[in-house]
Amino acid sequence: MNLPSTVPTEAYLVLSAILFGIGAMGVMLRKSALTMFMSVELMLNAVNLSFVAFARHFGRLDGQIIVFFVMAVATGSSCVSSIGFRGDPAILRFMSQTLACCLTLSQASWCWWSPASAC
C-alpha cells in the first residue's frame, strides 16, 4: 500500500546512500576520534532515513520502531563516549559499576537511584 507522497521513495534512498557514503568517508579518512564518532552518527542517521522511507512506502510501522531503538542506542553511546573523552577515571569507574549493577535483573529496578557501591 503506497501512501500519497510528493517525494518518491527512491529520492529518500538516494539521499540516504549519499549521507552514508559521506559518513563512511569520514570514518576512513579522519584521525580525530570525535570526528569519527560524528561520522558514525551520520551513518546511523542515513540508515534511519532508509528505514523510515521503507516504512512509509509499505505503510507499516516496523521501520519506525527500529529507528526508535537505533536512536536510543546511538544516544547512549554518544553520552558514554563524550564522558570518556574527559578521561576522568572516577567517572569511568562509577559508570562501569553502575552499568554492571543495572545489567543484573534482580537489582535493575532500583540501582540507578542508589550509589554504585550499594550494588
Backbone bond lengths (Angstrom), bond angles and torsions (degrees), N, CA, C in turn:
res aa  C-N    CA-C-N  psi(-1)  N-CA   C-N-CA  omega(-1)  CA-C   N-CA-C  phi
1 M - - - 1.444 - - 1.524 108.96 -
2 N 1.296 117.06 114.90 1.454 121.69 178.01 1.522 110.01 -90.92
3 L 1.308 115.62 130.07 1.452 120.26 174.97 1.526 108.63 -86.49
4 P 1.316 118.31 145.75 1.462 119.62 179.67 1.527 110.75 -64.40
5 S 1.304 115.58 131.16 1.456 120.97 -178.92 1.516 109.22 -148.17
6 T 1.310 115.69 146.82 1.459 118.84 177.40 1.518 111.27 -84.17
7 V 1.320 117.34 -21.41 1.456 121.50 179.37 1.529 108.08 -109.03
8 P 1.332 118.14 125.02 1.474 119.74 -179.07 1.528 111.22 -70.94
9 T 1.315 115.17 157.91 1.467 121.15 -179.28 1.521 111.28 -62.21
10 E 1.317 116.86 -33.18 1.468 120.15 -179.41 1.524 111.93 -61.41
11 A 1.332 117.23 -34.75 1.462 119.95 179.17 1.530 110.55 -65.75
12 Y 1.323 117.06 -40.20 1.457 119.88 176.22 1.516 111.20 -63.45
13 L 1.325 116.71 -39.74 1.460 120.20 -179.03 1.526 111.88 -69.59
14 V 1.330 117.01 -36.34 1.467 120.13 176.67 1.531 109.93 -65.79
15 L 1.333 116.71 -44.39 1.462 120.30 177.37 1.528 110.71 -61.82
16 S 1.324 116.66 -40.70 1.459 120.87 178.26 1.530 111.08 -62.74
17 A 1.322 117.32 -41.19 1.471 120.84 178.90 1.530 111.25 -65.95
18 I 1.326 116.93 -39.25 1.469 120.59 178.58 1.523 110.34 -65.03
19 L 1.338 116.92 -45.47 1.465 120.25 179.01 1.522 111.36 -63.77
20 F 1.322 116.72 -40.25 1.462 119.99 178.11 1.529 110.45 -64.17
21 G 1.324 117.48 -40.91 1.465 120.59 178.15 1.522 112.30 -63.71
22 I 1.329 117.14 -41.14 1.465 120.48 177.50 1.527 109.95 -63.18
23 G 1.329 116.46 -42.62 1.461 119.79 178.25 1.517 112.28 -64.44
24 A 1.326 117.00 -41.27 1.464 120.35 179.44 1.530 111.00 -65.16
25 M 1.323 116.53 -40.27 1.471 119.18 176.82 1.528 111.00 -64.86
26 G 1.337 116.55 -37.35 1.458 119.90 177.78 1.517 112.09 -63.61
27 V 1.326 116.90 -38.75 1.471 120.18 178.80 1.522 110.22 -68.25
28 M 1.329 116.93 -40.26 1.466 119.87 -176.01 1.521 113.26 -76.94
29 L 1.316 117.84 -33.30 1.459 119.81 -171.29 1.525 114.84 -99.18
30 R 1.309 118.46 -20.24 1.466 120.92 -176.96 1.517 110.92 -93.02
31 K 1.340 115.02 148.46 1.456 119.87 179.51 1.525 112.08 -105.25
32 S 1.308 117.60 -18.39 1.459 120.94 179.82 1.523 109.77 -73.92
33 A 1.334 115.40 132.28 1.463 119.69 -178.74 1.521 110.81 -65.13
34 L 1.313 117.70 -37.88 1.461 120.93 -179.83 1.533 111.00 -64.07
35 T 1.320 116.98 -41.93 1.464 120.79 178.01 1.525 110.74 -66.83
36 M 1.314 116.56 -35.55 1.465 119.37 177.77 1.531 110.91 -67.00
37 F 1.334 117.08 -40.22 1.464 119.53 176.97 1.534 110.95 -64.22
38 M 1.323 116.91 -38.48 1.466 119.71 177.45 1.524 110.58 -65.13
39 S 1.309 116.83 -36.48 1.463 120.53 178.33 1.529 111.15 -68.12
40 V 1.322 116.94 -38.65 1.466 119.99 176.61 1.525 109.97 -64.61
41 E 1.331 117.21 -39.92 1.467 120.49 176.42 1.536 110.85 -61.85
42 L 1.318 116.82 -38.22 1.463 120.47 177.35 1.522 110.60 -64.61
43 M 1.324 116.67 -39.66 1.461 120.23 177.53 1.529 111.06 -65.72
44 L 1.330 117.15 -40.56 1.465 119.97 177.70 1.527 111.11 -63.89
45 N 1.321 116.98 -39.81 1.463 119.72 178.21 1.521 111.67 -67.09
46 A 1.324 117.22 -33.27 1.465 119.98 176.28 1.522 110.93 -65.43
47 V 1.315 116.42 -41.94 1.462 119.84 177.32 1.527 110.27 -65.97
48 N 1.325 116.58 -39.66 1.471 120.12 177.01 1.522 111.52 -60.56
49 L 1.320 116.49 -40.12 1.466 120.36 178.48 1.526 110.90 -62.53
50 S 1.321 117.07 -40.15 1.467 118.80 178.93 1.529 111.14 -69.71
51 F 1.342 117.37 -36.57 1.465 119.45 175.22 1.522 111.61 -60.50
52 V 1.321 116.42 -45.46 1.466 120.32 -179.29 1.529 110.71 -67.43
53 A 1.330 117.25 -37.63 1.463 120.15 178.63 1.526 111.00 -63.41
54 F 1.335 116.66 -44.02 1.462 119.08 178.09 1.526 111.66 -68.12
55 A 1.326 116.89 -36.47 1.467 119.32 177.84 1.524 110.77 -63.44
56 R 1.320 116.24 -39.64 1.466 119.41 178.42 1.527 111.09 -70.65
57 H 1.319 115.90 -38.14 1.463 119.95 -178.59 1.528 111.21 -63.67
58 F 1.330 115.77 -42.99 1.455 119.60 -177.67 1.524 113.74 -91.93
59 G 1.335 117.12 -3.74 1.456 120.59 177.35 1.512 114.09 69.19
60 R 1.330 117.41 33.15 1.459 121.66 -179.56 1.524 109.33 -123.81
61 L 1.308 116.49 163.71 1.456 121.32 -179.00 1.523 113.54 -100.57
62 D 1.318 117.72 0.98 1.462 120.55 -176.19 1.528 111.85 -58.62
63 G 1.305 117.08 -45.73 1.462 120.72 -179.26 1.508 112.87 -63.85
64 Q 1.318 117.62 -37.35 1.458 120.68 -179.94 1.522 111.34 -71.64
65 I 1.314 117.44 -31.95 1.467 120.46 176.30 1.523 109.89 -68.42
66 I 1.320 116.96 -41.43 1.468 120.50 177.45 1.520 110.15 -62.98
67 V 1.330 116.93 -40.80 1.467 120.95 178.73 1.516 110.71 -60.74
68 F 1.324 117.29 -39.85 1.461 120.52 178.64 1.523 110.87 -58.60
69 F 1.332 117.53 -45.61 1.455 120.67 -179.52 1.530 111.85 -70.55
70 V 1.313 117.72 -37.38 1.466 120.36 178.40 1.526 110.22 -64.50
71 M 1.329 117.11 -40.85 1.469 119.97 178.70 1.520 111.20 -67.24
72 A 1.319 118.22 -35.74 1.463 120.50 177.39 1.524 111.13 -65.14
73 V 1.322 117.27 -42.87 1.461 120.43 178.12 1.528 110.74 -66.95
74 A 1.327 117.20 -40.69 1.467 120.58 179.77 1.523 111.16 -64.95
75 T 1.325 117.08 -38.60 1.462 120.18 178.30 1.518 110.58 -65.43
76 G 1.305 116.42 -43.34 1.463 119.55 178.11 1.520 112.41 -63.31
77 S 1.307 116.83 -41.75 1.464 119.17 -179.23 1.523 111.45 -68.90
78 S 1.327 118.04 -35.51 1.461 118.82 178.46 1.524 111.23 -70.33
79 C 1.326 117.54 -33.69 1.469 119.86 175.99 1.522 110.75 -66.45
80 V 1.310 117.13 -44.19 1.459 120.66 179.61 1.521 110.67 -64.86
81 S 1.328 117.06 -41.61 1.468 119.30 -179.09 1.518 111.42 -69.61
82 S 1.335 118.77 -34.56 1.465 119.40 179.54 1.518 110.56 -70.09
83 I 1.329 118.29 -33.10 1.456 120.11 175.54 1.517 109.79 -72.76
84 G 1.316 116.93 -35.62 1.459 120.48 179.46 1.515 112.89 -65.57
85 F 1.325 118.01 -27.62 1.462 120.64 179.19 1.517 111.85 -68.69
86 R 1.300 117.29 -23.98 1.459 119.57 179.85 1.513 110.94 -70.67
87 G 1.322 116.43 -29.20 1.453 120.26 173.78 1.517 114.71 76.36
88 D 1.318 119.05 16.39 1.454 121.71 -179.94 1.528 108.78 -80.47
89 P 1.316 118.92 114.52 1.466 120.13 -176.39 1.527 113.34 -63.63
90 A 1.331 117.69 -31.70 1.466 119.76 -179.30 1.521 110.77 -66.57
91 I 1.327 116.89 -40.89 1.463 120.29 179.21 1.521 109.88 -66.60
92 L 1.321 117.10 -43.43 1.461 119.92 -179.88 1.526 111.35 -65.59
93 R 1.328 117.60 -37.81 1.460 120.40 177.98 1.532 110.25 -65.98
94 F 1.340 117.03 -42.82 1.462 120.50 178.16 1.528 110.45 -62.54
95 M 1.339 116.29 -42.07 1.466 119.35 -179.84 1.520 111.01 -63.94
96 S 1.319 118.25 -42.51 1.459 119.72 -178.36 1.519 111.26 -67.92
97 Q 1.335 117.86 -37.92 1.461 120.35 177.75 1.524 110.86 -67.23
98 T 1.322 116.57 -42.61 1.462 120.26 -179.06 1.521 110.41 -66.44
99 L 1.326 117.33 -40.98 1.458 120.48 178.60 1.519 110.86 -64.89
100 A 1.334 117.14 -42.79 1.460 119.91 178.25 1.515 110.66 -63.72
101 C 1.324 116.32 -36.79 1.466 120.28 178.88 1.518 110.41 -67.45
102 C 1.311 117.78 -42.39 1.457 120.98 -175.04 1.515 112.45 -75.63
103 L 1.306 117.34 -17.15 1.453 119.20 178.34 1.518 112.34 -80.52
104 T 1.320 117.18 -15.00 1.456 118.71 175.22 1.517 108.42 -80.69
105 L 1.309 116.19 130.59 1.451 120.79 -174.17 1.521 112.99 -67.62
106 S 1.295 118.63 -32.53 1.458 120.01 -174.65 1.524 112.25 -70.00
107 Q 1.333 118.63 -26.61 1.452 120.96 -176.28 1.523 112.77 -113.56
108 A 1.326 118.07 8.91 1.465 120.51 -172.78 1.516 112.73 -67.04
109 S 1.327 118.94 -23.48 1.458 119.24 -175.58 1.521 112.81 -77.38
110 W 1.325 118.95 -21.76 1.458 118.33 -175.04 1.512 114.65 -127.69
111 C 1.314 120.10 -1.92 1.456 118.42 -170.47 1.522 113.86 -74.15
112 W 1.314 120.09 -22.18 1.467 119.41 177.17 1.522 110.93 -70.29
113 W 1.319 117.08 -21.82 1.466 119.75 -176.16 1.516 111.80 -95.25
114 S 1.297 117.89 -5.46 1.458 120.56 179.68 1.518 109.00 -113.62
115 P 1.314 117.60 161.58 1.469 119.16 176.38 1.528 110.79 -64.41
116 A 1.302 115.98 156.51 1.462 120.84 -177.56 1.517 111.87 -63.91
117 S 1.343 117.41 -28.51 1.461 119.45 -179.20 1.514 112.12 -70.15
118 A 1.354 118.46 -22.27 1.456 121.20 -179.95 1.510 111.85 -73.96
119 C 1.333 118.39 -15.59 1.467 120.59 179.91 1.486 109.11 -80.52
